[in-house]
C-alpha cells in the first residue's frame, strides 16, 4: 500500500523527500476473511484485524449506501439514523478512534477512471459525471467526526452528501484509511499476541491482515510513511495526484 501511495509510475517521479525506504527483505502479508450468514445485532458490518511486528490493532466499520437513482442515503428514516447512531457509539466504545462509517458511493458520482466496484451501490457500468476520484467509491468518515464525546450526532444534518462523492464531515478513501491504520498514523497497536485477547465480539464480516517483516526495517518504513501522510493530504481528483503518488 505504501508503494501504491508514494511511488508515481510517470516520468516525473517523486522528489527525494518522498522516497519510501521500504524494508529490504520481502514483506510477508497474509489475508483472511470470515462472513457469517447473519449480522450480529451488536456487531459492526466489518472488523479489520491487523497483526504486524508492532502488535495487534482492530478497526470497525458500519456501512451505509447511497442510492444511485436518487443520490440519497438508503434507509433514511429517523429510526434508521437512530440505529446508526447507536451502532457508531458502540463501535467507538470498543475501539476508540479506529471506528468508521463506511459509505458506498455510486459510480455515477465519480470519475470511473482508476477503480470500479461491480456492485448494486456502484450502479454497475455507468457514465462518469464527476472529477472526484473513483477510489472514493469506498469512503470512510471517522466516528469521532460524527459523534460528540457524549455519543450524540455533532450536527442536525448528521452526514451531509454535499455533492457528487463529497461529504461533511470530511472523508477519506478506504485505501487511505488502511494506510493510516497500518502505519499507526491513526490508532495504536496493542501488545497482545492475537486479537482474541482484546476482543471477543462476533461481527458480520472480519478481514485479517498479517504482516511479517524485520522489526527495525519495519519501524523505519512506518516512520517514513507517517511523515509522507503528514505532508500529503489525500487529493480530491486523480489529476491532483499526478506526481504525488
C-alpha positions as a printed NumPy array, in Angstrom:
array([[  0.   ,   0.   ,   0.   ],
       [  2.889,   2.357,   0.712],
       [  4.178,   1.662,  -2.804],
       [  0.793,   2.5  ,  -4.337],
       [  0.587,   5.795,  -2.484],
       [  4.183,   7.031,  -2.63 ],
       [  5.69 ,   5.825,  -5.911],
       [  4.47 ,   7.509,  -9.097],
       [  4.82 ,   5.499, -12.304],
       [  5.063,   8.526, -14.568],
       [  8.3  ,  10.016, -15.914],
       [  8.372,  12.831, -13.367],
       [  8.726,  10.547, -10.366],
       [  8.761,  11.926,  -6.85 ],
       [ 11.055,  14.376,  -5.093],
       [ 13.736,  12.653,  -2.966],
       [ 11.988,  13.659,   0.27 ],
       [  9.082,  11.399,  -0.688],
       [ 11.195,   8.299,  -1.352],
       [  9.934,   5.339,   0.67 ],
       [ 12.648,   3.308,   2.485],
       [ 10.684,   0.074,   2.376],
       [ 12.241,  -2.968,   4.088],
       [ 14.996,  -4.611,   2.056],
       [ 13.624,  -8.046,   2.92 ],
       [ 10.265,  -9.133,   1.439],
       [  7.138,  -8.38 ,   3.452],
       [  5.031, -11.434,   4.142],
       [  1.39 , -10.357,   4.029],
       [ -1.421, -12.756,   4.866],
       [ -5.127, -12.07 ,   4.295],
       [ -8.096, -13.898,   5.778],
       [-11.805, -13.191,   5.996],
       [-14.959, -14.54 ,   7.568],
       [-18.545, -13.845,   6.501],
       [-21.215, -15.152,   8.867],
       [-24.592, -15.602,   7.19 ],
       [-26.355, -13.329,   9.664],
       [-25.283,  -9.951,  11.016],
       [-24.961,  -9.845,  14.783],
       [-27.062,  -7.099,  16.371],
       [-24.208,  -5.721,  18.49 ],
       [-21.532,  -6.156,  15.834],
       [-20.101,  -3.98 ,  13.081],
       [-20.526,  -4.627,   9.369],
       [-16.774,  -5.115,   9.036],
       [-13.974,  -5.749,  11.522],
       [-10.412,  -5.236,  10.312],
       [ -7.708,  -7.071,  12.273],
       [ -4.084,  -6.004,  11.738],
       [ -1.227,  -8.148,  13.049],
       [  2.22 ,  -6.656,  12.389],
       [  5.647,  -6.517,  14.066],
       [  4.224,  -3.542,  16.031],
       [  1.415,  -5.603,  17.612],
       [ -2.313,  -6.068,  17.018],
       [ -4.891,  -3.442,  16.053],
       [ -8.639,  -3.513,  15.38 ],
       [-10.78 ,  -1.198,  13.295],
       [-14.568,  -1.342,  12.953],
       [-16.725,  -0.145,  10.056],
       [-20.507,   0.338,   9.828],
       [-21.715,   0.621,   6.243],
       [-24.301,   2.898,   4.655],
       [-25.041,   3.167,   0.936],
       [-26.038,   5.98 ,  -1.392],
       [-28.979,   5.072,  -3.639],
       [-27.725,   5.578,  -7.234],
       [-31.083,   6.669,  -8.678],
       [-31.842,   9.46 ,  -6.177],
       [-28.356,  10.208,  -4.756],
       [-29.593,   9.996,  -1.18 ],
       [-28.723,   7.655,   1.642],
       [-30.583,   4.385,   1.556],
       [-32.679,   3.707,   4.709],
       [-33.039,   7.377,   5.505],
       [-35.771,   7.363,   8.164],
       [-35.423,   8.806,  11.67 ],
       [-35.347,   5.274,  13.075],
       [-32.58 ,   4.288,  10.66 ],
       [-30.386,   7.193,  11.761],
       [-31.071,   6.473,  15.421],
       [-29.982,   2.874,  14.883],
       [-26.823,   4.034,  13.102],
       [-26.037,   6.432,  15.961],
       [-26.268,   3.537,  18.424],
       [-24.066,   1.331,  16.247],
       [-21.398,   4.005,  15.835],
       [-21.417,   4.734,  19.569],
       [-20.977,   1.04 ,  20.348],
       [-18.075,   0.715,  17.901],
       [-16.274,   3.718,  19.363],
       [-16.613,   2.283,  22.864],
       [-14.859,  -0.853,  21.62 ],
       [-12.007,   0.57 ,  19.534],
       [-11.834,   4.347,  20.057],
       [-10.544,   6.363,  17.105],
       [-10.395,   3.374,  14.747],
       [-14.189,   3.263,  14.341],
       [-15.547,   4.456,  10.994],
       [-18.68 ,   4.959,   8.959],
       [-18.158,   3.25 ,   5.586],
       [-20.095,   4.798,   2.695],
       [-20.617,   3.098,  -0.657],
       [-20.679,   5.873,  -3.26 ],
       [-22.313,   5.118,  -6.635],
       [-20.08 ,   5.096,  -9.68 ],
       [-22.24 ,   7.747, -11.367],
       [-20.974,  10.27 ,  -8.779],
       [-17.304,   9.547,  -9.526],
       [-14.92 ,   9.683, -12.493],
       [-14.653,   5.935, -13.093],
       [-11.01 ,   6.328, -14.101],
       [ -8.981,   4.07 , -11.811],
       [-11.205,   1.776,  -9.773],
       [-14.537,   0.073, -10.187],
       [-16.798,  -1.879,  -7.867],
       [-19.274,  -4.103,  -9.697],
       [-21.951,  -3.834,  -7.038],
       [-25.51 ,  -2.562,  -6.785],
       [-24.281,   0.515,  -4.922],
       [-21.814,   1.335,  -7.68 ],
       [-24.538,   1.026, -10.287],
       [-22.549,  -1.416, -12.433],
       [-21.449,   0.194, -15.759],
       [-22.172,   3.926, -15.527],
       [-21.251,   7.152, -17.291],
       [-18.882,   9.165, -15.035],
       [-20.248,  12.576, -14.069],
       [-17.625,  13.991, -11.714],
       [-13.889,  14.583, -11.383],
       [-13.907,  13.029,  -7.898],
       [-11.577,  10.031,  -7.931],
       [-13.263,   6.649,  -8.127],
       [-11.197,   5.453,  -5.167],
       [-13.83 ,   7.279,  -3.071],
       [-16.315,   4.582,  -4.103],
       [-15.426,   3.174,  -0.693],
       [-15.432,   6.281,   1.513],
       [-14.906,   6.376,   5.279],
       [-15.584,   9.031,   7.928],
       [-14.184,   8.764,  11.437],
       [-16.854,   8.23 ,  14.095],
       [-15.091,  10.906,  16.156],
       [-16.016,  13.445,  13.464],
       [-19.662,  12.331,  13.519],
       [-20.433,  11.903,  17.228],
       [-19.599,  14.206,  20.123],
       [-17.948,  12.887,  23.332],
       [-21.411,  12.028,  24.714],
       [-22.158,   9.825,  21.699],
       [-24.69 ,  12.12 ,  20.019],
       [-24.622,  13.456,  16.468],
       [-22.446,  16.57 ,  16.28 ],
       [-24.831,  18.268,  13.814],
       [-28.513,  18.027,  12.961],
       [-27.538,  17.054,   9.417],
       [-25.622,  14.011,  10.747],
       [-23.87 ,  13.166,   7.457],
       [-24.258,  15.607,   4.588],
       [-23.993,  14.45 ,   0.989],
       [-22.782,  17.838,  -0.24 ],
       [-22.319,  16.925,  -3.889],
       [-21.15 ,  14.055,  -6.052],
       [-18.813,  11.986,  -3.857],
       [-18.313,  14.78 ,  -1.3  ],
       [-19.484,  14.719,   2.299],
       [-19.461,  16.681,   5.546],
       [-17.728,  15.898,   7.817],
       [-14.755,  15.432,   5.558],
       [-13.967,  11.914,   4.434],
       [-11.113,   9.779,   3.134],
       [-10.928,   6.762,   0.874],
       [-10.866,   3.278,   2.372],
       [ -7.389,   2.861,   0.85 ],
       [ -6.09 ,   5.939,   2.692],
       [ -7.657,   4.739,   5.949],
       [ -5.911,   1.368,   5.557],
       [ -2.519,   3.033,   5.192],
       [ -3.141,   5.304,   8.196],
       [ -4.143,   2.28 ,  10.274],
       [ -1.202,   0.1  ,   9.26 ],
       [  1.345,   2.892,   9.748],
       [ -0.011,   3.847,  13.203],
       [ -0.862,   7.31 ,  11.873],
       [ -4.292,   6.513,  13.312],
       [ -4.836,   4.332,  16.388],
       [ -2.322,   2.415,  18.481],
       [ -1.196,  -1.181,  18.337],
       [ -1.834,  -3.473,  21.298],
       [  0.936,  -5.657,  22.689],
       [ -1.482,  -8.606,  22.696],
       [ -0.34 , -11.516,  20.542],
       [ -3.762, -12.077,  18.977],
       [ -6.913, -10.016,  18.604],
       [ -8.8  , -12.637,  20.645],
       [ -7.006, -11.339,  23.725],
       [ -8.6  ,  -7.907,  23.338],
       [-11.878,  -8.562,  21.501],
       [-14.488, -11.29 ,  21.987],
       [-17.249,  -9.745,  19.834],
       [-18.527, -11.514,  16.731],
       [-19.036,  -9.13 ,  13.824],
       [-20.751,  -9.573,  10.486],
       [-17.524,  -9.792,   8.479],
       [-13.892,  -9.848,   9.527],
       [-10.846,  -9.114,   7.393],
       [ -7.497, -10.186,   8.844],
       [ -4.192,  -8.784,   7.599],
       [ -0.956, -10.241,   8.952],
       [  2.426,  -8.698,   8.091],
       [  5.822, -10.21 ,   8.886],
       [  8.998,  -8.172,   8.483],
       [ 12.279,  -7.318,  10.172],
       [ 11.28 ,  -5.193,  13.17 ],
       [ 13.911,  -2.478,  12.706],
       [ 13.259,  -2.064,   8.995],
       [  9.513,  -2.171,   9.628],
       [  9.7  ,   0.683,  12.13 ],
       [ 11.769,   2.723,   9.687],
       [  9.196,   2.186,   6.938],
       [  6.357,   3.201,   9.286],
       [  8.075,   6.433,  10.294],
       [  8.648,   7.332,   6.63 ],
       [  5.01 ,   6.535,   5.825],
       [  3.739,   8.714,   8.691],
       [  5.936,  11.571,   7.503],
       [  4.569,  11.159,   3.981],
       [  0.97 ,  11.153,   5.257],
       [  1.55 ,  14.381,   7.206],
       [  2.965,  16.089,   4.119],
       [  0.41 ,  14.785,   1.605],
       [ -3.334,  15.249,   2.197],
       [ -5.43 ,  12.934,   0.065],
       [ -6.069,  14.551,  -3.348],
       [ -9.667,  15.077,  -4.432],
       [ -9.211,  14.044,  -8.049],
       [ -6.821,  11.787,  -9.919],
       [ -5.371,  14.819, -11.733],
       [ -4.434,  16.363,  -8.376],
       [ -2.389,  13.264,  -7.524],
       [ -0.119,  13.452, -10.555],
       [  3.482,  13.455,  -9.396],
       [  2.467,  12.75 ,  -5.804],
       [  1.642,   9.05 ,  -5.869]])
